[in-house]
Amino acid sequence: MFAEMNDMPDSITDTDLNAARLEDFRVLSIGGPDRMEFLQGQLTQDVTQLESAGTALAGWASAKGRLLAAGQLIVDNDEIRWPLPADTVDSVAKRLQMFVLRARVKIVISTMPVSGLFDLGGQTRLHIAGQSVPLANRPVRTGDGGLVVRVLGDPGRAWLIGAPASATCREPAGESAWTLQSIRAGLPLVVADTQELFVPQMLNLDLIGAINFEKGCYVGQEIVARTQNLGRIKRRMYRFATDEPADLPPGAAMYGIDGTSGKVVLSCTNRAPGELLAVVPIEAANRPWFADQAQTIPLHLQPLPYRVAATEAADGGR
């Protein structure tokens, strides 16, 4: 399942890596002979294509269609690795286990470390642990036993799972830098304070390729399909910036004019300028927004690398 490392060129230039240990992430591992069939009945993604693709974005929702987790699945031989926020991994593992029943599936919270690699630009190879490995949308083994794969939706970053970055590093990036890049790429996470707050389309999972509308049944599918087919997407996730530090953790409210409100999804606002992802009504996305109820700290709408329609509510969601 790993990308081939044969036929590498004789001359390979070492790449200085900007790396950070991501202490706020832990890896959920799903193994066993029935792992693919099991996940196919749980996740928004068509898991049958995962082995050939090597990695995919997906969400996991409750029966009410509200997200419990979202992120990037990574194939590691006969297991699926899923980096998740550390404050959700226990609850996700326990709740997934409830659906296993007689399936031959093993769900384990791994102790393997999670690191992030930054500023990869157009690099197609990395020099890690004395070995040059290809960098692609497929997982590759490194010389020190790690697993490296590009972040889907953000080719300038990569996950490094199972081993610390042992290549020459520049000044290590802080974990907040990883969050900031996720915000700029429009890649949401579901943390403990935002579990069961959003249907998948509110976090733009359909826009980043994390929902397959052609697959069979899965938990919450009826709500997800109805939301899509009946044009009932009234809220979407947008990116905002603030000119001054603000207390806007995930799950916090943000305030619009005329009593409208939004919910923060992901934030890096303890600095200036700060940035965040938040779910707000589509029809109000371009109106003024504020970090505080007194409306003294303005928030400025910023572009995302993919298009979020501003007219969906008018087209059929009101």
C-alpha positions as CSV (number, residue, x, y, z in Angstrom):
1,M,0.0,0.0,0.0
2,F,3.0,2.3,0.3
3,A,4.4,4.2,-2.6
4,E,7.2,2.5,-4.4
5,M,10.8,3.6,-3.4
6,N,12.6,1.8,-6.2
7,D,14.1,3.4,-9.3
8,M,15.1,6.5,-7.3
9,P,17.5,8.9,-9.0
10,D,21.2,8.6,-7.9
11,S,21.5,12.3,-7.0
12,I,19.0,13.5,-4.4
13,T,19.3,16.9,-2.7
14,D,18.5,16.9,1.1
15,T,15.4,19.0,2.0
16,D,15.5,21.0,5.2
17,L,12.2,20.3,6.9
18,N,10.2,22.6,9.1
19,A,8.6,20.2,11.6
20,A,6.6,20.2,14.8
21,R,5.5,17.5,17.2
22,L,1.7,17.6,17.3
23,E,1.0,16.9,21.0
24,D,-2.7,17.8,20.5
25,F,-3.2,14.8,18.2
26,R,-3.4,11.1,18.8
27,V,-3.8,8.2,16.3
28,L,-6.8,6.0,16.2
29,S,-6.0,2.7,14.6
30,I,-8.6,0.5,13.0
31,G,-7.5,-3.0,12.0
32,G,-8.9,-6.5,11.5
33,P,-10.2,-8.4,8.5
34,D,-13.6,-6.6,8.4
35,R,-12.1,-3.0,8.9
36,M,-13.1,-1.8,5.4
37,E,-16.6,-3.1,5.5
38,F,-17.1,-1.8,9.0
39,L,-15.9,1.7,8.2
40,Q,-17.9,1.7,5.0
41,G,-21.0,1.6,7.2
42,Q,-19.8,4.4,9.5
43,L,-18.1,7.1,7.5
44,T,-19.2,9.7,4.9
45,Q,-16.4,8.6,2.6
46,D,-16.4,5.6,0.2
47,V,-13.9,3.5,2.1
48,T,-13.8,0.8,-0.7
49,Q,-11.6,3.2,-2.6
50,L,-9.2,3.8,0.3
51,E,-6.9,0.9,-0.3
52,S,-6.2,2.0,-3.9
53,A,-5.9,5.7,-3.0
54,G,-3.9,5.2,0.2
55,T,-5.6,8.1,2.0
56,A,-8.8,10.0,2.0
57,L,-10.7,12.7,3.9
58,A,-13.8,11.5,5.8
59,G,-16.3,12.4,8.5
60,W,-18.2,10.3,11.1
61,A,-21.6,11.5,12.2
62,S,-24.2,10.5,14.8
63,A,-27.6,9.0,13.8
64,K,-28.8,12.6,13.8
65,G,-26.2,13.5,11.1
66,R,-24.1,15.6,13.5
67,L,-20.3,15.2,13.2
68,L,-18.4,13.4,15.9
69,A,-15.1,13.4,14.0
70,A,-13.5,14.5,10.7
71,G,-10.1,14.2,9.2
72,Q,-7.7,12.2,7.0
73,L,-7.6,8.4,6.9
74,I,-4.2,6.9,6.2
75,V,-3.7,3.3,5.1
76,D,-0.9,1.5,6.9
77,N,-0.7,-2.1,5.5
78,D,-3.6,-3.9,7.3
79,E,-4.6,-1.0,9.5
80,I,-6.2,2.5,9.0
81,R,-4.5,5.3,10.9
82,W,-6.7,8.3,11.8
83,P,-5.0,11.3,13.4
84,L,-7.6,13.0,15.6
85,P,-7.6,15.7,18.2
86,A,-6.5,14.3,21.5
87,D,-9.5,15.5,23.4
88,T,-11.9,13.4,21.1
89,V,-10.0,10.2,20.4
90,D,-11.2,8.4,23.6
91,S,-14.9,9.2,22.9
92,V,-14.6,8.3,19.2
93,A,-12.9,5.0,20.0
94,K,-15.5,4.0,22.6
95,R,-18.5,5.0,20.4
96,L,-17.1,3.3,17.3
97,Q,-16.6,0.2,19.4
98,M,-20.3,0.1,20.1
99,F,-21.0,-0.6,16.4
100,V,-18.4,-3.4,16.1
101,L,-20.7,-6.2,17.4
102,R,-19.5,-9.4,15.7
103,A,-17.3,-7.8,13.1
104,R,-13.7,-8.7,13.1
105,V,-12.5,-5.2,13.9
106,K,-9.9,-4.0,16.4
107,I,-10.0,-0.3,17.5
108,V,-6.9,0.9,19.4
109,I,-5.7,4.3,20.5
110,S,-2.1,4.2,19.4
111,T,0.9,5.6,21.3
112,M,2.7,6.4,18.1
113,P,3.8,10.1,17.9
114,V,2.3,12.5,15.4
115,S,4.4,15.2,13.7
116,G,3.6,17.8,11.1
117,L,5.9,18.9,8.2
118,F,5.6,22.4,6.8
119,D,6.6,24.5,3.8
120,L,7.0,21.6,1.4
121,G,6.0,23.7,-1.6
122,G,6.5,21.7,-4.8
123,Q,8.8,19.1,-3.2
124,T,8.3,15.6,-4.5
125,R,10.9,14.0,-2.2
126,L,11.9,14.3,1.3
127,H,15.2,13.3,3.0
128,I,14.3,11.7,6.3
129,A,16.4,9.6,8.6
130,G,19.1,9.3,5.9
131,Q,16.7,8.1,3.2
132,S,15.1,9.9,0.3
133,V,11.4,9.1,0.1
134,P,8.7,10.2,-2.4
135,L,6.2,12.7,-1.1
136,A,2.7,12.1,-2.5
137,N,-0.9,11.6,-1.7
138,R,0.0,8.0,-0.7
139,P,1.7,6.9,2.5
140,V,5.4,6.1,2.4
141,R,7.6,4.4,5.0
142,T,10.7,6.4,6.1
143,G,14.0,5.0,7.2
144,D,13.2,5.3,10.9
145,G,9.8,3.5,10.6
146,G,7.6,6.6,10.2
147,L,4.7,7.0,7.8
148,V,4.6,10.2,5.7
149,V,1.8,11.4,3.5
150,R,0.7,14.8,2.2
151,V,-2.1,16.6,3.9
152,L,-5.1,16.3,1.4
153,G,-6.2,19.7,0.5
154,D,-2.9,21.4,1.6
155,P,0.1,20.0,-0.4
156,G,2.5,22.3,1.5
157,R,2.1,20.1,4.6
158,A,2.5,16.4,5.4
159,W,1.7,14.1,8.3
160,L,4.6,12.2,9.8
161,I,3.2,9.4,12.0
162,G,5.1,6.8,14.1
163,A,8.5,8.5,14.3
164,P,9.8,11.9,15.1
165,A,11.2,14.0,12.2
166,S,14.8,13.1,12.3
167,A,15.9,15.1,9.3
168,T,17.7,18.4,9.6
169,C,15.1,20.9,10.7
170,R,14.9,24.7,10.7
171,E,13.5,26.4,13.7
172,P,10.6,24.1,14.6
173,A,7.2,25.4,14.0
174,G,4.9,25.6,16.9
175,E,1.7,23.6,17.0
176,S,-0.3,26.7,16.5
177,A,1.3,27.0,13.1
178,W,-0.3,23.7,12.1
179,T,-3.7,25.0,13.2
180,L,-3.1,28.2,11.3
181,Q,-2.3,26.3,8.1
182,S,-5.4,24.2,8.6
183,I,-7.5,27.4,8.9
184,R,-6.0,28.8,5.7
185,A,-6.6,25.6,3.8
186,G,-10.2,25.4,5.0
187,L,-9.7,22.0,6.6
188,P,-11.9,21.6,9.7
189,L,-11.4,19.5,12.8
190,V,-14.0,18.4,15.3
191,V,-12.8,18.8,18.8
192,A,-14.6,17.9,22.1
193,D,-16.4,21.3,22.3
194,T,-17.8,21.0,18.8
195,Q,-18.8,17.4,18.6
196,E,-22.4,17.0,17.5
197,L,-22.8,20.7,16.6
198,F,-22.5,20.5,12.8
199,V,-23.8,18.4,9.9
200,P,-21.0,17.5,7.5
201,Q,-22.0,20.2,4.9
202,M,-21.8,22.9,7.5
203,L,-18.0,22.2,7.7
204,N,-17.7,22.0,3.9
205,L,-16.9,18.3,3.9
206,D,-18.7,18.0,0.6
207,L,-16.5,20.8,-0.9
208,I,-13.2,19.1,0.1
209,G,-14.1,15.7,-1.1
210,A,-14.9,14.1,2.3
211,I,-18.4,13.0,1.4
212,N,-19.4,10.4,-1.2
213,F,-23.1,10.8,-2.2
214,E,-23.1,7.6,-4.3
215,K,-22.1,5.1,-1.6
216,G,-24.4,2.9,0.4
217,C,-25.8,3.4,3.8
218,Y,-23.8,4.7,6.8
219,V,-24.7,6.3,10.1
220,G,-26.4,9.6,9.6
221,Q,-26.6,9.2,5.8
222,E,-30.4,10.1,5.7
223,I,-29.8,13.5,7.2
224,V,-26.7,14.2,5.1
225,A,-28.5,13.1,1.9
226,R,-31.6,15.1,2.7
227,T,-29.6,18.2,3.5
228,Q,-27.9,17.9,0.1
229,N,-30.8,16.9,-2.1
230,L,-33.4,19.3,-0.7
231,G,-31.1,22.3,-0.7
232,R,-31.3,22.8,3.0
233,I,-27.7,23.9,3.6
234,K,-28.3,27.2,5.4
235,R,-25.0,27.5,7.1
236,R,-21.4,27.1,5.9
237,M,-17.9,27.3,7.2
238,Y,-16.0,30.5,6.4
239,R,-12.6,31.9,7.2
240,F,-12.3,35.1,9.2
241,A,-9.5,37.3,10.6
242,T,-9.2,39.7,13.5
243,D,-6.9,42.7,13.9
244,E,-6.4,42.1,17.6
245,P,-6.2,39.1,19.9
246,A,-9.6,37.6,20.9
247,D,-10.8,34.8,23.1
248,L,-12.5,32.6,20.4
249,P,-11.8,28.9,21.2
250,P,-13.7,26.2,19.2
251,G,-17.3,26.2,20.1
252,A,-17.3,29.9,21.1
253,A,-20.0,32.2,19.7
254,M,-19.3,35.0,17.3
255,Y,-21.8,37.8,16.7
256,G,-23.3,39.4,13.6
257,I,-25.7,42.3,13.2
258,D,-29.4,41.9,13.6
259,G,-28.9,39.2,16.3
260,T,-27.3,36.6,14.0
261,S,-24.7,34.3,15.5
262,G,-22.0,31.8,14.4
263,K,-19.9,29.1,16.0
264,V,-16.1,28.9,15.9
265,V,-14.8,25.6,14.4
266,L,-11.0,26.2,14.6
267,S,-9.1,29.2,15.8
268,C,-5.7,30.8,16.2
269,T,-6.7,34.1,17.7
270,N,-4.4,34.6,20.7
271,R,-2.2,36.6,18.4
272,A,-2.6,39.6,16.1
273,P,-3.7,39.3,13.4
274,G,-5.7,36.2,14.3
275,E,-7.5,33.8,12.1
276,L,-10.4,31.3,12.5
277,L,-12.9,29.1,10.8
278,A,-16.5,29.6,11.8
279,V,-19.9,28.4,10.7
280,V,-22.4,31.2,10.0
281,P,-25.6,31.6,8.0
282,I,-24.8,31.7,4.3
283,E,-27.0,34.7,3.7
284,A,-25.1,36.6,6.4
285,A,-21.5,35.6,5.6
286,N,-20.7,39.0,3.9
287,R,-22.3,41.1,6.7
288,P,-20.3,42.5,9.6
289,W,-19.2,40.0,12.2
290,F,-17.6,40.5,15.7
291,A,-15.6,38.5,18.2
292,D,-17.6,39.9,21.2
293,Q,-21.2,40.5,22.0
294,A,-20.6,44.2,22.4
295,Q,-19.4,44.3,18.8
296,T,-16.1,46.1,19.5
297,I,-13.7,43.5,17.9
298,P,-14.6,43.2,14.2
299,L,-13.9,40.0,12.2
300,H,-13.0,40.2,8.5
301,L,-14.2,37.6,6.0
302,Q,-11.2,36.0,4.2
303,P,-11.0,33.8,1.1
304,L,-10.7,30.0,1.2
305,P,-8.8,28.0,-1.4
306,Y,-12.2,26.5,-2.6
307,R,-15.4,28.2,-3.5
308,V,-18.1,28.5,-0.9
309,A,-21.3,29.7,-2.6
310,A,-22.9,32.8,-1.1
311,T,-26.3,32.1,-2.5
312,E,-27.2,28.6,-1.4
313,A,-29.7,29.8,1.2
314,A,-31.5,31.9,-1.3
315,D,-31.5,29.1,-3.8
316,G,-33.4,26.8,-1.6
317,G,-32.4,26.7,2.0
318,R,-34.5,29.4,3.7
